Amino acid sequence: MPDRTMQGVFPIVSMPFDEQGRIDFDDLRVEVEWAISHGVHGLGVAVASEIFKLSESERDKVTKAVVGQANGRAKIVINTGEQGTDLAIHYSQKAQDLGADALMIRPPSFIPVPDYEVAEYFRRIAEAVDIPIFMQDQGNGMV
């Protein structure tokens, strides 16, 4: 059973890119280590980390790097929200498999959808994983 106690400070990782636009994994590991050494309780890889710019392979490598560097010393939350439910489920299951402690999921927002569809989106994702989900406060544009 996953540990569902999430409390404390969880800053969002700032994704380091090199001059060619590639992820600088050495800098990423240094950032994770610095944050943990300064007492954070967890770290998030999210929209502010520019996760939406990453390929699936890059997302996996980032998750592995952050989880590996944290090595259980801080909880890791990965943003897996997407415009489609099946893709969000895929990313959510992958993050869980790669060692994420929790997920941060934003509702679909590209094309506004009714509230009942947003609820169904979160329900289906929650049924597909065993780790906690943080619902990101990002509106879907519906009134």
Beta strands, then each sheet from edge to edge (+ up, - down):
strand 1: 42-45
strand 2: 75-79
strand 3: 102-105
strand 4: 133-135
sheet 1: 1+ 2+ 3+ 4+
end
